[in-house]
Amino acid sequence: MMSSMPLYEYQCTDQSGCDTCRSGLTRLEKINDTPLAHCPHCQAPVRRVISAPHVQRGQAHLLSPKTVQQAGMTQYKKIGKGVYEKTAGRGPRIISDT
């Protein structure tokens, strides 16, 4: 069984914040985590904002290149015997066992 952690959006409560919190920041948190009170970059006061949920059906989205890259991971696809090409993330463009 896979547990999920929701993405929460925060926005600066005044104009004293940095570009990140004034435009809004997204954070992956456990449901029972204490909400942020201050921007992690500039310490300006922030509040959690309500946004529309993003619902996807099936499981194809779980390993999409965009999802993999957003999670800070790297994804490769097999392009030949023992040869893999990067589709998302950081790392070498090609991996080969030769």
ZADRENFI-967500 format. One record per residue: residue number from 1; residue in one letter; x, y, z of N, C-alpha, C, O in turn. Coordinates in nm, 3 decimals. Atoms other than C-alpha are relative to their C-alpha. Layout:
// ZADRENFI-967500
<node n="NUM" res="a" n_xx="X" n_yy="Y" n_zz="Z" ca_xx="X" ca_yy="Y" ca_zz="Z" c_xx="X" c_yy="Y" c_zz="Z" o_xx="X" o_yy="Y" o_zz="Z"/>
...
//
This chain:
// ZADRENFI-967500
<node n="1" res="m" n_xx="0.085" n_yy="-0.118" n_zz="0.000" ca_xx="0.000" ca_yy="0.000" ca_zz="0.000" c_xx="0.089" c_yy="0.124" c_zz="0.000" o_xx="0.187" o_yy="0.131" o_zz="0.074"/>
<node n="2" res="m" n_xx="-0.079" n_yy="-0.120" n_zz="0.013" ca_xx="0.133" ca_yy="0.339" ca_zz="-0.095" c_xx="-0.065" c_yy="0.112" c_zz="0.081" o_xx="-0.184" o_yy="0.139" o_zz="0.066"/>
<node n="3" res="s" n_xx="0.055" n_yy="-0.114" n_zz="-0.072" ca_xx="0.092" ca_yy="0.632" ca_zz="0.144" c_xx="0.029" c_yy="0.125" c_zz="-0.081" o_xx="0.130" o_yy="0.134" o_zz="-0.151"/>
<node n="4" res="s" n_xx="-0.020" n_yy="-0.122" n_zz="0.076" ca_xx="0.053" ca_yy="0.975" ca_zz="-0.002" c_xx="0.013" c_yy="0.118" c_zz="0.094" o_xx="-0.045" o_yy="0.121" o_zz="0.203"/>
<node n="5" res="m" n_xx="-0.014" n_yy="-0.124" n_zz="-0.074" ca_xx="0.157" ca_yy="1.313" ca_zz="0.123" c_xx="-0.049" c_yy="0.110" c_zz="-0.092" o_xx="-0.003" o_yy="0.122" o_zz="-0.206"/>
<node n="6" res="p" n_xx="0.054" n_yy="-0.105" n_zz="0.085" ca_xx="-0.039" ca_yy="1.610" ca_zz="-0.005" c_xx="0.098" c_yy="0.116" c_zz="-0.018" o_xx="0.187" o_yy="0.140" o_zz="0.064"/>
<node n="7" res="l" n_xx="-0.074" n_yy="-0.123" n_zz="0.025" ca_xx="0.113" ca_yy="1.919" ca_zz="-0.159" c_xx="-0.082" c_yy="0.115" c_zz="0.055" o_xx="-0.201" o_yy="0.127" o_zz="0.027"/>
<node n="8" res="y" n_xx="0.066" n_yy="-0.117" n_zz="-0.056" ca_xx="0.029" ca_yy="2.235" ca_zz="0.031" c_xx="0.061" c_yy="0.125" c_zz="-0.061" o_xx="0.182" o_yy="0.132" o_zz="-0.083"/>
<node n="9" res="e" n_xx="-0.046" n_yy="-0.127" n_zz="0.056" ca_xx="0.052" ca_yy="2.584" ca_zz="-0.114" c_xx="-0.003" c_yy="0.107" c_zz="0.108" o_xx="-0.096" o_yy="0.114" o_zz="0.188"/>
<node n="10" res="y" n_xx="-0.011" n_yy="-0.110" n_zz="-0.096" ca_xx="0.164" ca_yy="2.883" ca_zz="0.090" c_xx="0.024" c_yy="0.129" c_zz="-0.076" o_xx="0.082" o_yy="0.129" o_zz="-0.185"/>
<node n="11" res="q" n_xx="-0.021" n_yy="-0.131" n_zz="0.060" ca_xx="0.164" ca_yy="3.253" ca_zz="0.013" c_xx="0.030" c_yy="0.100" c_zz="0.111" o_xx="-0.022" o_yy="0.089" o_zz="0.222"/>
<node n="12" res="c" n_xx="-0.038" n_yy="-0.106" n_zz="-0.094" ca_xx="0.316" ca_yy="3.555" ca_zz="0.185" c_xx="-0.125" c_yy="0.078" c_zz="0.040" o_xx="-0.210" o_yy="0.107" o_zz="-0.043"/>
<node n="13" res="t" n_xx="0.117" n_yy="-0.073" n_zz="-0.048" ca_xx="0.064" ca_yy="3.740" ca_zz="0.401" c_xx="0.014" c_yy="0.151" c_zz="-0.016" o_xx="-0.083" o_yy="0.225" o_zz="0.001"/>
<node n="14" res="d" n_xx="-0.021" n_yy="-0.143" n_zz="0.027" ca_xx="0.218" ca_yy="4.080" ca_zz="0.326" c_xx="0.102" c_yy="0.013" c_zz="-0.113" o_xx="0.141" o_yy="-0.089" o_zz="-0.170"/>
<node n="15" res="q" n_xx="-0.093" n_yy="-0.019" n_zz="0.111" ca_xx="0.454" ca_yy="4.228" ca_zz="0.068" c_xx="0.147" c_yy="0.001" c_zz="0.043" o_xx="0.234" o_yy="0.041" o_zz="-0.035"/>
<node n="16" res="s" n_xx="-0.138" n_yy="-0.003" n_zz="-0.049" ca_xx="0.767" ca_yy="4.190" ca_zz="0.283" c_xx="0.081" c_yy="-0.121" c_zz="-0.045" o_xx="0.203" o_yy="-0.124" o_zz="-0.023"/>
<node n="17" res="g" n_xx="-0.067" n_yy="0.124" n_zz="0.033" ca_xx="0.852" ca_yy="3.845" ca_zz="0.145" c_xx="0.087" c_yy="0.007" c_zz="-0.124" o_xx="0.096" o_yy="0.110" o_zz="-0.191"/>
<node n="18" res="c" n_xx="-0.085" n_yy="0.014" n_zz="0.117" ca_xx="1.087" ca_yy="3.725" ca_zz="-0.125" c_xx="-0.085" c_yy="-0.036" c_zz="-0.122" o_xx="-0.206" o_yy="-0.057" o_zz="-0.110"/>
<node n="19" res="d" n_xx="0.073" n_yy="0.036" n_zz="0.123" ca_xx="0.992" ca_yy="3.644" ca_zz="-0.486" c_xx="-0.069" c_yy="-0.135" c_zz="0.014" o_xx="-0.178" o_yy="-0.155" o_zz="-0.039"/>
<node n="20" res="t" n_xx="0.055" n_yy="0.134" n_zz="-0.014" ca_xx="0.932" ca_yy="3.282" ca_zz="-0.388" c_xx="-0.132" c_yy="0.000" c_zz="0.075" o_xx="-0.230" o_yy="-0.056" o_zz="0.027"/>
<node n="21" res="c" n_xx="0.124" n_yy="0.007" n_zz="-0.079" ca_xx="0.671" ca_yy="3.337" ca_zz="-0.117" c_xx="-0.105" c_yy="0.100" c_zz="-0.046" o_xx="-0.224" o_yy="0.079" o_zz="-0.021"/>
<node n="22" res="r" n_xx="0.100" n_yy="-0.094" n_zz="0.053" ca_xx="0.506" ca_yy="3.638" ca_zz="-0.282" c_xx="-0.076" c_yy="-0.063" c_zz="-0.116" o_xx="-0.195" o_yy="-0.039" o_zz="-0.132"/>
<node n="23" res="s" n_xx="0.067" n_yy="0.066" n_zz="0.112" ca_xx="0.433" ca_yy="3.429" ca_zz="-0.592" c_xx="-0.062" c_yy="-0.133" c_zz="0.041" o_xx="-0.142" o_yy="-0.189" o_zz="-0.033"/>
<node n="24" res="g" n_xx="0.056" n_yy="0.124" n_zz="-0.052" ca_xx="0.349" ca_yy="3.123" ca_zz="-0.382" c_xx="0.099" c_yy="-0.113" c_zz="-0.004" o_xx="0.171" o_yy="-0.130" o_zz="-0.103"/>
<node n="25" res="l" n_xx="-0.091" n_yy="0.115" n_zz="-0.004" ca_xx="0.545" ca_yy="2.817" ca_zz="-0.275" c_xx="-0.081" c_yy="-0.124" c_zz="0.031" o_xx="-0.182" o_yy="-0.119" o_zz="0.101"/>
<node n="26" res="t" n_xx="0.066" n_yy="0.128" n_zz="-0.019" ca_xx="0.443" ca_yy="2.453" ca_zz="-0.277" c_xx="0.090" c_yy="-0.089" c_zz="0.082" o_xx="0.212" o_yy="-0.093" o_zz="0.061"/>
<node n="27" res="r" n_xx="-0.080" n_yy="0.082" n_zz="-0.091" ca_xx="0.552" ca_yy="2.210" ca_zz="-0.011" c_xx="-0.069" c_yy="-0.134" c_zz="0.020" o_xx="-0.190" o_yy="-0.141" o_zz="0.040"/>
<node n="28" res="l" n_xx="0.050" n_yy="0.134" n_zz="-0.025" ca_xx="0.511" ca_yy="1.834" ca_zz="0.029" c_xx="0.007" c_yy="-0.024" c_zz="0.151" o_xx="0.115" o_yy="-0.021" o_zz="0.209"/>
<node n="29" res="e" n_xx="0.005" n_yy="0.017" n_zz="-0.145" ca_xx="0.397" ca_yy="1.769" ca_zz="0.387" c_xx="-0.092" c_yy="-0.116" c_zz="0.036" o_xx="-0.182" o_yy="-0.152" o_zz="-0.040"/>
<node n="30" res="k" n_xx="0.094" n_yy="0.097" n_zz="-0.055" ca_xx="0.235" ca_yy="1.499" ca_zz="0.595" c_xx="-0.123" c_yy="0.077" c_zz="0.046" o_xx="-0.115" o_yy="0.195" o_zz="0.079"/>
<node n="31" res="i" n_xx="0.125" n_yy="-0.064" n_zz="-0.039" ca_xx="-0.124" ca_yy="1.573" ca_zz="0.683" c_xx="0.008" c_yy="0.057" c_zz="0.141" o_xx="-0.048" o_yy="0.163" o_zz="0.168"/>
<node n="32" res="n" n_xx="-0.006" n_yy="-0.046" n_zz="-0.138" ca_xx="-0.040" ca_yy="1.606" ca_zz="1.052" c_xx="0.120" c_yy="0.091" c_zz="0.030" o_xx="0.143" o_yy="0.125" o_zz="0.146"/>
<node n="33" res="d" n_xx="-0.108" n_yy="-0.096" n_zz="-0.020" ca_xx="0.264" ca_yy="1.833" ca_zz="0.999" c_xx="-0.057" c_yy="0.136" c_zz="0.037" o_xx="-0.165" o_yy="0.173" o_zz="-0.009"/>
<node n="34" res="t" n_xx="0.040" n_yy="-0.136" n_zz="-0.035" ca_xx="0.239" ca_yy="2.177" ca_zz="1.154" c_xx="0.019" c_yy="0.089" c_zz="-0.123" o_xx="0.125" o_yy="0.086" o_zz="-0.185"/>
<node n="35" res="p" n_xx="-0.013" n_yy="-0.089" n_zz="0.116" ca_xx="0.169" ca_yy="2.434" ca_zz="0.879" c_xx="0.114" c_yy="0.100" c_zz="0.019" o_xx="0.146" o_yy="0.140" o_zz="0.131"/>
<node n="36" res="l" n_xx="-0.104" n_yy="-0.102" n_zz="-0.005" ca_xx="0.447" ca_yy="2.675" ca_zz="0.792" c_xx="-0.057" c_yy="0.131" c_zz="0.052" o_xx="-0.172" o_yy="0.165" o_zz="0.023"/>
<node n="37" res="a" n_xx="0.040" n_yy="-0.133" n_zz="-0.045" ca_xx="0.429" ca_yy="3.011" ca_zz="0.966" c_xx="0.085" c_yy="0.105" c_zz="-0.069" o_xx="0.046" o_yy="0.221" o_zz="-0.082"/>
<node n="38" res="h" n_xx="-0.093" n_yy="-0.094" n_zz="0.063" ca_xx="0.727" ca_yy="3.167" ca_zz="0.788" c_xx="0.064" c_yy="-0.064" c_zz="-0.123" o_xx="0.082" o_yy="-0.186" o_zz="-0.129"/>
<node n="39" res="c" n_xx="-0.067" n_yy="0.046" n_zz="0.122" ca_xx="0.890" ca_yy="3.138" ca_zz="0.446" c_xx="0.136" c_yy="-0.059" c_zz="0.037" o_xx="0.211" o_yy="0.002" o_zz="0.114"/>
<node n="40" res="p" n_xx="-0.130" n_yy="0.059" n_zz="-0.031" ca_xx="1.190" ca_yy="2.901" ca_zz="0.462" c_xx="0.118" c_yy="0.076" c_zz="-0.061" o_xx="0.233" o_yy="0.054" o_zz="-0.021"/>
<node n="41" res="h" n_xx="-0.107" n_yy="-0.075" n_zz="0.066" ca_xx="1.388" ca_yy="3.141" ca_zz="0.239" c_xx="0.027" c_yy="0.133" c_zz="0.066" o_xx="0.142" o_yy="0.171" o_zz="0.086"/>
<node n="42" res="c" n_xx="-0.019" n_yy="-0.138" n_zz="-0.049" ca_xx="1.326" ca_yy="3.487" ca_zz="0.389" c_xx="-0.064" c_yy="0.025" c_zz="0.137" o_xx="-0.049" o_yy="0.134" o_zz="0.193"/>
<node n="43" res="q" n_xx="0.065" n_yy="-0.008" n_zz="-0.131" ca_xx="1.127" ca_yy="3.422" ca_zz="0.711" c_xx="-0.119" c_yy="0.095" c_zz="0.005" o_xx="-0.166" o_yy="0.128" o_zz="0.115"/>
<node n="44" res="a" n_xx="0.120" n_yy="-0.082" n_zz="0.002" ca_xx="0.836" ca_yy="3.644" ca_zz="0.600" c_xx="-0.120" c_yy="-0.086" c_zz="0.042" o_xx="-0.117" o_yy="-0.207" o_zz="0.022"/>
<node n="45" res="p" n_xx="0.117" n_yy="0.079" n_zz="-0.040" ca_xx="0.496" ca_yy="3.538" ca_zz="0.741" c_xx="-0.075" c_yy="-0.054" c_zz="-0.122" o_xx="-0.096" o_yy="0.018" o_zz="-0.220"/>
<node n="46" res="v" n_xx="0.075" n_yy="0.064" n_zz="0.108" ca_xx="0.307" ca_yy="3.292" ca_zz="0.518" c_xx="-0.123" c_yy="-0.068" c_zz="0.057" o_xx="-0.131" o_yy="-0.096" o_zz="0.177"/>
<node n="47" res="r" n_xx="0.120" n_yy="0.074" n_zz="-0.039" ca_xx="-0.032" ca_yy="3.123" ca_zz="0.526" c_xx="-0.028" c_yy="-0.105" c_zz="-0.106" o_xx="0.005" o_yy="-0.088" o_zz="-0.223"/>
<node n="48" res="r" n_xx="0.039" n_yy="0.107" n_zz="0.092" ca_xx="-0.160" ca_yy="2.802" ca_zz="0.372" c_xx="-0.122" c_yy="0.047" c_zz="-0.076" o_xx="-0.216" o_yy="0.100" o_zz="-0.018"/>
<node n="49" res="v" n_xx="0.114" n_yy="-0.040" n_zz="0.082" ca_xx="-0.396" ca_yy="2.868" ca_zz="0.082" c_xx="-0.069" c_yy="-0.124" c_zz="-0.053" o_xx="-0.007" o_yy="-0.227" o_zz="-0.076"/>
<node n="50" res="i" n_xx="0.079" n_yy="0.111" n_zz="0.052" ca_xx="-0.673" ca_yy="2.645" ca_zz="-0.042" c_xx="0.005" c_yy="0.005" c_zz="-0.151" o_xx="-0.016" o_yy="0.111" o_zz="-0.211"/>
<node n="51" res="s" n_xx="-0.004" n_yy="0.007" n_zz="0.146" ca_xx="-0.636" ca_yy="2.530" ca_zz="-0.401" c_xx="-0.078" c_yy="-0.123" c_zz="-0.045" o_xx="-0.106" o_yy="-0.212" o_zz="0.034"/>
<node n="52" res="a" n_xx="0.074" n_yy="0.113" n_zz="0.057" ca_xx="-0.821" ca_yy="2.292" ca_zz="-0.629" c_xx="0.088" c_yy="-0.124" c_zz="0.002" o_xx="0.207" o_yy="-0.116" o_zz="-0.026"/>
<node n="53" res="p" n_xx="-0.079" n_yy="0.123" n_zz="0.001" ca_xx="-0.712" ca_yy="1.930" ca_zz="-0.595" c_xx="0.034" c_yy="-0.042" c_zz="-0.142" o_xx="-0.040" o_yy="-0.013" o_zz="-0.237"/>
<node n="54" res="h" n_xx="-0.042" n_yy="0.052" n_zz="0.130" ca_xx="-0.525" ca_yy="1.769" ca_zz="-0.881" c_xx="-0.024" c_yy="-0.151" c_zz="0.003" o_xx="0.047" o_yy="-0.224" o_zz="0.072"/>
<node n="55" res="v" n_xx="0.039" n_yy="0.141" n_zz="-0.003" ca_xx="-0.687" ca_yy="1.433" ca_zz="-0.950" c_xx="0.042" c_yy="-0.066" c_zz="-0.131" o_xx="0.014" o_yy="-0.016" o_zz="-0.240"/>
<node n="56" res="q" n_xx="-0.038" n_yy="0.077" n_zz="0.118" ca_xx="-0.539" ca_yy="1.176" ca_zz="-1.185" c_xx="-0.049" c_yy="-0.142" c_zz="0.018" o_xx="-0.047" o_yy="-0.196" o_zz="0.129"/>
<node n="57" res="r" n_xx="0.051" n_yy="0.136" n_zz="-0.005" ca_xx="-0.681" ca_yy="0.838" ca_zz="-1.269" c_xx="0.108" c_yy="-0.097" c_zz="-0.043" o_xx="0.195" o_yy="-0.062" o_zz="-0.123"/>
<node n="58" res="g" n_xx="-0.097" n_yy="0.102" n_zz="0.036" ca_xx="-0.483" ca_yy="0.519" ca_zz="-1.297" c_xx="0.135" c_yy="0.025" c_zz="0.065" o_xx="0.146" o_yy="0.105" o_zz="0.158"/>
<node n="59" res="q" n_xx="-0.131" n_yy="-0.014" n_zz="-0.060" ca_xx="-0.115" ca_yy="0.488" ca_zz="-1.221" c_xx="0.107" c_yy="0.045" c_zz="-0.099" o_xx="0.224" o_yy="0.051" o_zz="-0.064"/>
<node n="60" res="a" n_xx="-0.098" n_yy="-0.041" n_zz="0.101" ca_xx="0.051" ca_yy="0.605" ca_zz="-1.543" c_xx="0.073" c_yy="0.127" c_zz="0.041" o_xx="0.190" o_yy="0.145" o_zz="0.006"/>
<node n="61" res="h" n_xx="-0.061" n_yy="-0.127" n_zz="-0.042" ca_xx="0.119" ca_yy="0.947" ca_zz="-1.385" c_xx="0.110" c_yy="-0.019" c_zz="0.103" o_xx="0.194" o_yy="0.070" o_zz="0.120"/>
<node n="62" res="l" n_xx="-0.095" n_yy="0.019" n_zz="-0.109" ca_xx="0.327" ca_yy="0.796" ca_zz="-1.103" c_xx="0.145" c_yy="0.001" c_zz="-0.047" o_xx="0.234" o_yy="0.046" o_zz="0.026"/>
<node n="63" res="l" n_xx="-0.136" n_yy="0.006" n_zz="0.050" ca_xx="0.634" ca_yy="0.743" ca_zz="-1.320" c_xx="0.021" c_yy="0.089" c_zz="-0.122" o_xx="0.113" o_yy="0.063" o_zz="-0.201"/>
<node n="64" res="s" n_xx="-0.020" n_yy="-0.090" n_zz="0.114" ca_xx="0.594" ca_yy="1.023" ca_zz="-1.573" c_xx="0.130" c_yy="0.077" c_zz="0.020" o_xx="0.168" o_yy="0.103" o_zz="0.134"/>
<node n="65" res="p" n_xx="-0.125" n_yy="-0.075" n_zz="-0.014" ca_xx="0.917" ca_yy="1.211" ca_zz="-1.646" c_xx="-0.015" c_yy="0.126" c_zz="0.084" o_xx="0.074" o_yy="0.160" o_zz="0.161"/>
<node n="66" res="k" n_xx="0.022" n_yy="-0.123" n_zz="-0.078" ca_xx="0.768" ca_yy="1.529" ca_zz="-1.498" c_xx="-0.006" c_yy="-0.031" c_zz="0.150" o_xx="0.056" o_yy="0.039" o_zz="0.230"/>
<node n="67" res="t" n_xx="0.012" n_yy="0.038" n_zz="-0.140" ca_xx="0.676" ca_yy="1.355" ca_zz="-1.171" c_xx="0.135" c_yy="-0.043" c_zz="0.056" o_xx="0.171" o_yy="-0.005" o_zz="0.168"/>
<node n="68" res="v" n_xx="-0.132" n_yy="0.048" n_zz="-0.044" ca_xx="1.017" ca_yy="1.187" ca_zz="-1.146" c_xx="0.093" c_yy="0.118" c_zz="0.023" o_xx="0.161" o_yy="0.125" o_zz="0.126"/>
<node n="69" res="q" n_xx="-0.089" n_yy="-0.117" n_zz="-0.011" ca_xx="1.203" ca_yy="1.514" ca_zz="-1.205" c_xx="-0.042" c_yy="0.088" c_zz="0.117" o_xx="0.045" o_yy="0.138" o_zz="0.189"/>
<node n="70" res="q" n_xx="0.047" n_yy="-0.082" n_zz="-0.111" ca_xx="0.985" ca_yy="1.706" ca_zz="-0.957" c_xx="0.038" c_yy="-0.061" c_zz="0.135" o_xx="0.057" o_yy="0.010" o_zz="0.233"/>
<node n="71" res="a" n_xx="-0.039" n_yy="0.069" n_zz="-0.124" ca_xx="1.072" ca_yy="1.444" ca_zz="-0.694" c_xx="0.152" c_yy="0.000" c_zz="0.019" o_xx="0.201" o_yy="-0.052" o_zz="0.119"/>
<node n="72" res="g" n_xx="-0.145" n_yy="-0.006" n_zz="-0.011" ca_xx="1.443" ca_yy="1.508" ca_zz="-0.758" c_xx="0.070" c_yy="-0.130" c_zz="-0.036" o_xx="0.182" o_yy="-0.156" o_zz="0.007"/>
<node n="73" res="m" n_xx="-0.056" n_yy="0.129" n_zz="0.039" ca_xx="1.502" ca_yy="1.167" ca_zz="-0.911" c_xx="0.034" c_yy="0.001" c_zz="-0.149" o_xx="0.004" o_yy="0.097" o_zz="-0.220"/>
<node n="74" res="t" n_xx="-0.037" n_yy="0.015" n_zz="0.140" ca_xx="1.635" ca_yy="1.046" ca_zz="-1.245" c_xx="-0.068" c_yy="-0.124" c_zz="-0.056" o_xx="-0.081" o_yy="-0.225" o_zz="0.014"/>
<node n="75" res="q" n_xx="0.069" n_yy="0.112" n_zz="0.065" ca_xx="1.455" ca_yy="0.817" ca_zz="-1.491" c_xx="0.072" c_yy="-0.031" c_zz="-0.132" o_xx="0.110" o_yy="0.060" o_zz="-0.205"/>
<node n="76" res="y" n_xx="-0.061" n_yy="0.045" n_zz="0.125" ca_xx="1.605" ca_yy="0.613" ca_zz="-1.775" c_xx="-0.094" c_yy="-0.097" c_zz="-0.069" o_xx="-0.174" o_yy="-0.165" o_zz="-0.004"/>
<node n="77" res="k" n_xx="0.075" n_yy="0.101" n_zz="0.075" ca_xx="1.445" ca_yy="0.408" ca_zz="-2.054" c_xx="0.102" c_yy="-0.082" c_zz="-0.079" o_xx="0.205" o_yy="-0.031" o_zz="-0.122"/>
<node n="78" res="k" n_xx="-0.088" n_yy="0.091" n_zz="0.073" ca_xx="1.603" ca_yy="0.109" ca_zz="-2.224" c_xx="-0.009" c_yy="0.029" c_zz="-0.148" o_xx="-0.119" o_yy="0.033" o_zz="-0.205"/>
<node n="79" res="i" n_xx="0.000" n_yy="-0.026" n_zz="0.144" ca_xx="1.710" ca_yy="0.185" ca_zz="-2.581" c_xx="0.077" c_yy="-0.107" c_zz="-0.076" o_xx="0.086" o_yy="-0.102" o_zz="-0.199"/>
<node n="80" res="g" n_xx="-0.074" n_yy="0.109" n_zz="0.063" ca_xx="1.917" ca_yy="-0.125" ca_zz="-2.650" c_xx="0.047" c_yy="-0.097" c_zz="0.107" o_xx="0.022" o_yy="-0.077" o_zz="0.226"/>
<node n="81" res="k" n_xx="-0.047" n_yy="0.099" n_zz="-0.095" ca_xx="2.081" ca_yy="-0.426" ca_zz="-2.490" c_xx="0.106" c_yy="0.063" c_zz="0.091" o_xx="0.217" o_yy="0.093" o_zz="0.047"/>
<node n="82" res="g" n_xx="-0.092" n_yy="-0.058" n_zz="-0.098" ca_xx="2.245" ca_yy="-0.287" ca_zz="-2.174" c_xx="0.023" c_yy="0.150" c_zz="-0.018" o_xx="0.118" o_yy="0.204" o_zz="0.037"/>
<node n="83" res="v" n_xx="-0.016" n_yy="-0.144" n_zz="0.025" ca_xx="2.197" ca_yy="0.074" ca_zz="-2.294" c_xx="-0.129" c_yy="0.071" c_zz="0.041" o_xx="-0.239" o_yy="0.032" o_zz="0.001"/>
<node n="84" res="y" n_xx="0.114" n_yy="-0.075" n_zz="-0.050" ca_xx="1.969" ca_yy="0.325" ca_zz="-2.122" c_xx="0.019" c_yy="0.149" c_zz="-0.026" o_xx="0.130" o_yy="0.201" o_zz="-0.014"/>
<node n="85" res="e" n_xx="-0.004" n_yy="-0.142" n_zz="0.028" ca_xx="1.882" ca_yy="0.684" ca_zz="-2.212" c_xx="-0.081" c_yy="0.074" c_zz="0.107" o_xx="-0.189" o_yy="0.030" o_zz="0.144"/>
<node n="86" res="k" n_xx="0.067" n_yy="-0.080" n_zz="-0.102" ca_xx="1.788" ca_yy="0.950" ca_zz="-1.955" c_xx="-0.125" c_yy="0.065" c_zz="-0.059" o_xx="-0.121" o_yy="0.121" o_zz="-0.169"/>
<node n="87" res="t" n_xx="0.124" n_yy="-0.065" n_zz="0.042" ca_xx="1.427" ca_yy="1.071" ca_zz="-1.983" c_xx="-0.038" c_yy="0.115" c_zz="0.093" o_xx="-0.118" o_yy="0.200" o_zz="0.056"/>
<node n="88" res="a" n_xx="0.031" n_yy="-0.107" n_zz="-0.096" ca_xx="1.415" ca_yy="1.295" ca_zz="-1.674" c_xx="0.106" c_yy="0.005" c_zz="0.108" o_xx="0.167" o_yy="-0.096" o_zz="0.141"/>
<node n="89" res="g" n_xx="-0.090" n_yy="-0.015" n_zz="-0.113" ca_xx="1.632" ca_yy="1.435" ca_zz="-1.398" c_xx="0.143" c_yy="0.029" c_zz="-0.040" o_xx="0.174" o_yy="0.058" o_zz="-0.155"/>
<node n="90" res="r" n_xx="-0.142" n_yy="-0.029" n_zz="0.019" ca_xx="2.002" ca_yy="1.484" ca_zz="-1.357" c_xx="0.077" c_yy="-0.131" c_zz="-0.016" o_xx="0.033" o_yy="-0.236" o_zz="0.029"/>
<node n="91" res="g" n_xx="-0.083" n_yy="0.118" n_zz="0.018" ca_xx="2.276" ca_yy="1.243" ca_zz="-1.454" c_xx="0.046" c_yy="-0.012" c_zz="-0.143" o_xx="0.011" o_yy="0.069" o_zz="-0.228"/>
<node n="92" res="p" n_xx="-0.049" n_yy="0.019" n_zz="0.137" ca_xx="2.450" ca_yy="1.108" ca_zz="-1.760" c_xx="-0.114" c_yy="-0.026" c_zz="-0.097" o_xx="-0.215" o_yy="-0.087" o_zz="-0.061"/>
<node n="93" res="r" n_xx="0.103" n_yy="0.016" n_zz="0.102" ca_xx="2.250" ca_yy="1.114" ca_zz="-2.083" c_xx="-0.019" c_yy="-0.145" c_zz="-0.038" o_xx="-0.131" o_yy="-0.188" o_zz="-0.063"/>
<node n="94" res="i" n_xx="0.004" n_yy="0.142" n_zz="0.039" ca_xx="2.335" ca_yy="0.752" ca_zz="-2.166" c_xx="0.075" c_yy="-0.081" c_zz="0.105" o_xx="0.180" o_yy="-0.039" o_zz="0.154"/>
<node n="95" res="i" n_xx="-0.068" n_yy="0.096" n_zz="-0.088" ca_xx="2.424" ca_yy="0.458" ca_zz="-1.937" c_xx="0.012" c_yy="-0.129" c_zz="-0.080" o_xx="-0.084" o_yy="-0.177" o_zz="-0.140"/>
<node n="96" res="s" n_xx="-0.026" n_yy="0.125" n_zz="0.073" ca_xx="2.582" ca_yy="0.149" ca_zz="-2.089" c_xx="0.079" c_yy="-0.095" c_zz="0.086" o_xx="0.164" o_yy="-0.053" o_zz="0.164"/>
<node n="97" res="d" n_xx="-0.075" n_yy="0.097" n_zz="-0.079" ca_xx="2.709" ca_yy="-0.173" ca_zz="-1.937" c_xx="0.130" c_yy="-0.042" c_zz="-0.068" o_xx="0.198" o_yy="-0.132" o_zz="-0.020"/>
<node n="98" res="t" n_xx="-0.126" n_yy="0.034" n_zz="0.069" ca_xx="2.999" ca_yy="-0.185" ca_zz="-2.183" c_xx="0.112" c_yy="0.092" c_zz="0.040" o_xx="0.224" o_yy="0.077" o_zz="-0.008"/>
//
